[in-house]
């Protein structure tokens, strides 16, 4: 290891030389430079001036910038007074050198201040952009059968509208409730759609008493009254269902390629179109998941993955499946792409990758109600990924 120690010593000697230079420059400005010190200053100039002047303009940090500027001042003085002895020249030219040093010190401070200001400005811009991206909140758009749209977060608590023998009411700031005002057989059937845009979540109690929680960027289409031998709703995105069981009229959730039928059930379905698979997780009771040629009955703690038109059963991470409804992101051996898709939906941002996406796996739990800056900073602590924020765009790089 001798070479490392040698490198250390050479760096220390260089720093000592810089410190001595600054001490003599200060005495310059104060007018207290003695002849011996002037000679020492001249020797420093002669020995190191050429090396410093040949450095690239952008090399080094503030120390190198100072060195180059000092060397240039000395070089100018030498060119003007080449015939004088070095010690006498430095003393005789004190007024010029003091003026040059004053300009140098002001210039040095100006460069330092501008760099600091620009760095702080860039950091403040990044911080302000990050703080401007708030976490998602409660909200949804209800589209009635006649095409009328109601923005629920703009409605007061209480009755929202009446429709086909049913009253639609808003309970609190996150729940829509259907209440029949006529018998089931008397109610005409029409279909409504509850949709949560990016950055919103909402819940609905359906006409049969089943409760559905919708995650961001999801929609649920359902009838205003359930008749016949089954109760059928259609889901895109993600929702958690707590089904009011009725063996004589099974409750079914249809996604693009599968159907989930409850048997006294609480379950979560993740069926986003941009995910690699549809994930159905059973929390309580029993449920049957089926596609055209395959059917699987789940027990609590199990799940199915639908990928390439094939169902695969397996154990479930129920904490991860229910995390969004409990106000968390839970990452368990996830790559950055699915993590950023969750962030994009909840914070309503665009994700852009600069270069190849990191291939690392991430673990952790983060509150969904933290600002996006906190979520991203926790991911950056891994040193495996970096984020830049531009407006509502998040750039991901290694």
C-alpha positions in Angstrom: 0.0 0.0 0.0 3.0 2.4 -0.1 1.7 4.1 -3.3 -1.5 5.1 -1.6 0.3 6.7 1.3 2.6 8.5 -1.2 -0.4 9.9 -3.0 -1.8 11.1 0.3 1.4 12.9 1.1 1.6 14.6 -2.3 -2.0 15.9 -1.9 -1.2 17.2 1.6 1.9 19.0 0.3 -0.2 20.6 -2.5 -2.8 21.7 -0.1 -0.1 23.2 2.2 1.3 25.1 -0.8 -2.2 26.5 -1.5 -2.7 27.5 2.1 0.6 29.3 2.2 -0.3 31.1 -1.0 -3.5 32.3 0.5 -1.7 33.6 3.6 0.7 35.6 1.5 -2.1 36.9 -0.8 -3.9 38.1 2.3 -0.7 40.0 3.5 -0.4 41.4 0.0 -3.8 43.0 0.3 -3.1 44.3 3.9 0.2 45.8 2.8 2.3 43.8 5.3 4.2 41.6 2.9 7.9 41.6 3.8 10.8 41.0 1.5 11.4 37.4 2.5 7.8 36.6 2.0 7.8 38.3 -1.4 10.7 36.1 -2.4 8.8 33.0 -1.3 5.8 34.2 -3.3 8.0 34.6 -6.3 9.5 31.1 -5.9 6.0 29.6 -5.8 5.1 31.5 -8.9 8.1 30.3 -10.8 7.9 26.7 -9.8 4.2 26.1 -10.3 2.9 28.8 -12.6 3.3 26.9 -15.9 1.8 23.7 -14.6 -1.3 25.5 -13.3 -1.8 27.6 -16.4 -1.7 24.5 -18.6 -4.7 22.9 -16.8 -7.9 22.7 -18.8 -10.3 25.6 -18.0 -12.9 23.2 -16.5 -10.6 21.0 -14.5 -10.8 20.7 -10.8 -13.0 22.4 -8.3 -12.9 25.8 -6.6 -9.3 25.2 -5.4 -8.1 24.8 -9.0 -10.0 27.9 -10.2 -8.3 30.0 -7.5 -4.8 28.5 -8.4 -5.2 29.4 -12.1 -6.4 32.9 -11.4 -3.5 33.6 -9.0 -1.0 32.2 -11.5 -2.3 34.4 -14.3 -2.0 37.5 -12.1 1.7 36.6 -11.3 2.3 35.9 -15.0 1.1 39.3 -16.0 3.3 41.0 -13.4 6.3 39.0 -14.6 5.8 39.9 -18.3 5.6 43.6 -17.4 8.8 43.6 -15.2 11.0 40.9 -16.7 14.2 43.0 -16.2 13.7 43.7 -12.4 14.9 41.3 -9.7 12.1 39.1 -8.5 12.0 40.2 -4.9 12.4 43.9 -5.6 9.8 43.7 -8.4 7.2 42.2 -6.2 7.7 44.9 -3.5 7.9 47.7 -6.0 4.7 46.5 -7.8 2.8 46.1 -4.6 0.1 48.7 -5.6 -0.5 46.8 -8.9 -0.5 43.4 -7.2 -2.8 44.6 -4.4 -5.2 45.9 -7.0 -4.9 42.7 -9.0 -5.4 40.6 -5.8 -8.5 42.7 -4.9 -10.0 42.1 -8.3 -9.0 38.4 -8.0 -10.7 38.0 -4.7 -13.8 39.7 -5.9 -13.8 37.5 -9.1 -13.2 34.4 -7.0 -16.1 35.2 -4.7 -18.3 36.0 -7.7 -17.6 32.7 -9.3 -18.2 30.8 -6.0 -21.4 32.8 -5.3 -22.8 32.2 -8.8 -22.0 28.5 -8.7 -23.6 28.3 -5.3 -26.6 30.3 -6.4 -27.0 28.1 -9.5 -26.7 24.9 -7.6 -29.2 26.1 -5.0 -31.5 27.3 -7.7 -31.4 23.9 -9.4 -31.9 22.2 -6.1 -34.8 24.5 -5.3 -36.4 23.9 -8.7 -36.1 20.2 -8.2 -37.5 20.5 -4.6 -40.4 22.7 -5.8 -41.2 20.4 -8.6 -41.2 17.4 -6.3 -43.3 19.2 -3.7 -45.8 20.2 -6.4 -46.5 16.5 -7.0 -48.9 15.6 -4.3 -50.1 12.1 -3.4 -53.5 10.9 -4.7 -56.7 11.5 -2.9 -60.4 10.5 -2.9 -62.3 11.2 -6.1 -64.1 9.6 -9.0 -66.4 10.3 -11.9 -69.8 8.6 -12.0 -71.2 8.1 -15.6 -74.9 7.4 -15.6 -76.7 5.3 -18.1 -77.9 8.4 -20.0 -74.3 9.7 -20.4 -74.5 12.3 -17.6 -71.2 12.6 -15.7 -71.0 13.5 -12.0 -67.6 14.5 -10.4 -68.1 13.1 -7.0 -65.4 15.1 -5.1 -67.3 18.2 -6.2 -70.6 16.9 -4.6 -71.7 17.6 -1.0 -72.4 14.7 1.4 -75.9 13.4 1.0 -78.1 12.7 -2.0 -76.4 13.0 -5.4 -79.2 11.9 -7.7 -82.1 9.6 -8.1 -82.2 7.0 -10.9 -84.6 4.2 -11.9 -86.1 3.7 -8.4 -82.7 4.1 -6.6 -81.2 6.9 -4.6 -77.5 7.6 -5.0 -75.9 9.3 -2.0 -72.4 10.4 -1.0 -71.3 9.2 2.4 -68.2 11.1 3.6 -65.6 12.0 1.0 -64.9 8.6 -0.4 -68.1 6.5 -0.6 -71.0 6.3 -3.0 -74.1 4.4 -1.7 -77.0 2.9 -3.7 -80.3 2.6 -1.8 -83.4 1.1 -3.5 -86.6 3.1 -3.3 -88.7 0.4 -5.0 -88.7 -3.4 -4.9 -86.1 -5.2 -7.0 -88.6 -6.5 -9.5 -90.0 -3.0 -10.1 -86.6 -1.4 -10.8 -85.7 -0.9 -14.4 -82.2 -1.9 -15.2 -79.5 0.4 -16.6 -75.8 0.5 -16.3 -73.6 3.0 -14.5 -69.8 3.3 -14.6 -67.7 4.5 -11.6 -64.2 5.6 -12.8 -61.2 6.8 -10.8 -58.7 8.7 -12.9 -54.9 8.7 -12.1 -54.3 10.1 -8.6 -57.8 9.2 -7.2 -59.4 6.3 -5.3 -63.0 5.7 -4.4 -65.5 3.1 -3.0 -69.1 2.2 -3.8 -71.7 0.2 -2.0 -73.6 -1.5 -4.9 -77.4 -2.1 -5.0 -76.9 -5.6 -3.4 -74.8 -4.4 -0.5 -71.5 -5.5 -1.9 -68.7 -3.0 -1.3 -66.0 -2.3 -3.9 -62.9 -0.1 -3.4 -61.3 1.2 -6.7 -57.6 2.0 -6.9 -56.3 4.7 -9.2 -56.9 4.5 -12.9 -59.7 1.9 -12.6 -63.3 1.6 -13.6 -66.3 -0.5 -12.5 -69.4 -1.0 -14.7 -72.5 -2.3 -12.8 -76.3 -2.4 -13.1 -78.5 -0.1 -11.0 -80.3 -3.3 -9.9 -79.3 -7.0 -9.9 -81.8 -9.3 -11.4 -81.8 -12.9 -12.7 -79.6 -15.8 -11.7 -76.3 -13.9 -11.2 -74.9 -10.5 -10.3 -72.3 -9.4 -12.8 -69.9 -6.4 -12.8 -67.1 -5.5 -15.1 -63.7 -4.2 -13.9 -60.7 -2.6 -15.5 -57.7 -1.7 -13.3 -57.7 -2.7 -9.7 -60.4 -3.2 -7.0 -61.0 -4.8 -3.7 -64.4 -6.5 -3.2 -66.2 -7.4 0.0 -69.1 -9.4 -1.4 -72.5 -9.8 0.2 -73.0 -13.5 -0.4 -76.1 -14.9 -1.9 -75.8 -18.5 -3.1 -79.0 -18.1 -5.2 -77.5 -15.2 -7.1 -73.6 -15.5 -7.3 -71.6 -12.4 -7.6 -69.2 -12.3 -10.6 -66.4 -9.9 -11.6 -65.4 -9.9 -15.2 -62.1 -8.6 -16.5 -60.8 -8.7 -20.0 -60.1 -12.4 -20.1 -61.3 -13.9 -16.8 -64.3 -14.2 -14.5 -64.1 -14.3 -10.6 -67.0 -15.8 -8.8 -67.4 -15.3 -5.1 -68.4 -18.0 -2.6 -68.7 -15.7 0.5 -65.6 -13.6 -0.3 -63.2 -10.8 0.1 -60.7 -10.6 -2.8 -58.5 -8.2 -4.7 -58.2 -8.1 -8.5 -55.3 -6.4 -10.2 -56.2 -6.3 -13.9 -54.4 -3.2 -15.3 -53.9 -3.5 -19.0 -50.2 -2.4 -18.8 -49.3 -5.2 -16.3 -47.8 -8.5 -17.4 -50.5 -10.6 -15.7 -53.9 -10.3 -14.0 -53.5 -11.1 -10.3 -56.5 -12.3 -8.2 -55.8 -12.6 -4.5 -58.3 -14.2 -2.0 -58.3 -12.8 1.5 -61.4 -14.4 3.0 -64.0 -17.1 2.1 -63.7 -18.8 -1.3 -63.6 -17.8 -4.9 -63.5 -19.5 -8.3 -61.3 -18.0 -11.0 -62.0 -19.1 -14.5 -61.1 -18.5 -18.2 -62.4 -20.3 -21.3 -60.7 -23.6 -20.7 -59.6 -23.5 -17.1 -61.1 -22.9 -13.6 -59.4 -22.7 -10.2 -60.9 -22.5 -6.8 -58.9 -20.4 -4.3 -58.6 -20.6 -0.5 -57.7 -17.7 1.7 -54.0 -16.7 1.2 -53.9 -18.0 -2.4 -53.9 -16.2 -5.7 -54.0 -16.8 -9.5 -51.9 -15.2 -12.2 -53.4 -15.0 -15.6 -50.7 -14.6 -18.2 -50.7 -15.7 -21.9 -54.2 -17.0 -21.5 -53.2 -19.4 -18.8 -54.1 -19.4 -15.1 -51.4 -20.3 -12.5 -52.4 -20.8 -8.8 -50.0 -20.1 -6.0 -49.5 -18.6 -2.5 -50.3 -14.9 -2.1 -48.6 -12.1 -0.3 -51.9 -10.7 1.1 -50.1 -7.8 2.7 -48.8 -6.7 -0.6 -52.2 -7.2 -2.3 -54.1 -5.2 0.3 -51.4 -2.5 0.8 -52.9 0.1 -1.5 -56.3 -0.1 0.4 -54.4 0.3 3.7 -52.5 3.4 2.4 -49.1 1.8 1.5 -46.9 0.8 -1.3 -45.3 -2.6 -0.5 -42.5 -3.7 -2.7 -41.3 -7.2 -2.5 -38.6 -8.3 -4.9 -40.0 -5.9 -7.6 -38.1 -4.4 -10.5 -38.3 -0.7 -11.0 -40.8 -0.8 -13.9 -43.9 -2.1 -11.9 -42.9 0.2 -9.0 -42.9 3.2 -11.3 -46.3 2.1 -12.9 -47.8 2.2 -9.4 -46.3 5.7 -8.8 -47.5 6.9 -12.1 -51.1 5.9 -11.4 -51.2 7.3 -7.9 -49.3 10.5 -8.4 -50.6 11.1 -11.9 -47.2 11.5 -13.5 -45.5 10.4 -16.6 -42.5 8.0 -16.3 -39.6 8.3 -18.8 -36.5 6.0 -18.8 -33.1 7.5 -19.7 -31.0 4.6 -21.0 -31.8 1.1 -19.9 -33.9 0.6 -16.7 -32.1 -0.8 -13.7 -32.4 -4.5 -13.4 -32.2 -4.6 -9.6 -35.0 -5.9 -7.3 -36.4 -3.6 -4.6 -38.0 -4.3 -1.2 -39.7 -1.9 1.2 -42.8 -0.3 2.5 -43.7 3.4 1.8 -46.8 5.4 2.7 -49.0 6.3 -0.3 -49.7 9.6 1.4 -46.1 10.8 1.4 -45.1 13.3 -1.3 -43.5 11.8 -4.4 -40.2 13.3 -3.3 -40.1 11.1 -0.2 -41.0 8.0 -2.1 -38.3 8.6 -4.7 -35.6 9.6 -2.2 -36.2 6.3 -0.4 -35.7 4.4 -3.6 -32.5 6.4 -4.3 -31.0 5.4 -1.0 -30.4 2.0 -2.6 -27.8 3.7 -4.9 -29.3 1.6 -7.8 -31.6 4.2 -9.3 -31.7 8.0 -9.8 -34.7 10.3 -10.5 -35.0 13.7 -12.2 -38.3 15.6 -12.0 -39.4 17.9 -14.9 -42.9 19.2 -14.4 -45.1 16.1 -14.0 -42.5 13.9 -15.7 -40.2 11.7 -13.7 -37.0 10.6 -15.5 -35.5 7.3 -14.3 -31.8 6.5 -14.8 -29.1 4.3 -13.3 
